[in-house]
Amino acid sequence: MALLEVEHLKKYFNVAAGTNHAVDDITLKIEKGHTMGVVGESGCGKSTLGRTIIRLHDATAGTVRLNGEDVTYSKGKDLRRLREKMQIIFQDPYASLNPRMRVHEIIGEPLITYGMKDKKQLEKRVRELMKEVGIPDEFYNRYPHQFSGGQRQRIGIARAIALNPRLIICDEPVSALDVSIQSQVLNLLKDLQEEYQLTYLFISHDLSVVNFIADRVCVMFLGTICELGPTEELYHKPLHPYTRFLLNAIPKADPRLRTEKKELLSGEIPSPVNPPSGCRFHTRCPYAKEICSRETPGCTEIGERKVFCHFPLR
């Protein structure tokens, strides 16, 4: 059984211009101990999806189940118990830590919230967590402003794993860090996943990062899924035109490959307040035909891949 099951999840926001269809009918599963990467352009609904899954936003419709238990409509003690099993690592390590709290207070807060009252036991556990993520023991009483960005993100990771959760939403956890630090944090996340059997929903706009860490990839466009499948297959041969455009935009490390002509995406992203009819990508798709503007594409399964396109690339 999948650890996380998301079915027909929707999250709409009422805004001045109308209704923002931030997440619109998302269905996916993540197996225990695996990583699902979620990629797409800014504003496509990646972060809203993650936050809705762990109930930082209440869903407009649909269901989320964690290990078979309903998260979407749980309340009171049931929701509190489920929240212990779900955590999030935020994008901005500067904004996600309380500047008035010391490191040991930040990491220890979830432990206290969930019943650890013995001070010696608490201190021991906090120091263990600091060691796990590579924060020196002598920094126990420091404030967040005394740390670098990479160290702050390590503190956020220590806080996230404090309660031994089953699922962690990684909301662009390395995008605000220097490239030299990104690889260290990614390797730390992989090591922790192996040690604690963690399951990740890894949100990123950097396809190279997702290629490194994810087992499967979900490509989103304007609140919907374009394509979903194993990372290696999806990167080797994309089936949805949007996926191919995203992969074409990845910079090439080999200078000899930079002269190759590549199809790149053009045009403005449609508004999620007034999304196009039919396939939401049809206004930017060079392969679109009349049916694309009239009918929403269903799910076509090709092996382990799922693609939502009337004319999948072959």
Secondary structure, DSSP 8 states (H G I E B T S, - for coil): --SEEEEEEEEEEEETTEEEEEEEEEEEEE-TT-EEEEE-STTSSHHHHHHHHTTSS--SEEEEEETTEE-TT--HHHHHHHHTTEEEE-S-TTTSS-TTS-HHHHHHHHHHHTT---HHHHHHHHHHHHHHHT--GGGTT--GGGS-HHHHHHHHHHHHHTT--SEEEEESTTTTS-HHHHHHHHHHHHHHHHHHT-EEEEE-S-HHHHHHH-SEEEEEETTEEEEEEEHHHHHHS--SHHHHHHHHTS--SSGGGTTS------S----SSS--SSSTTTTT-TT--HHHHHS----EEETTEEE--SS---
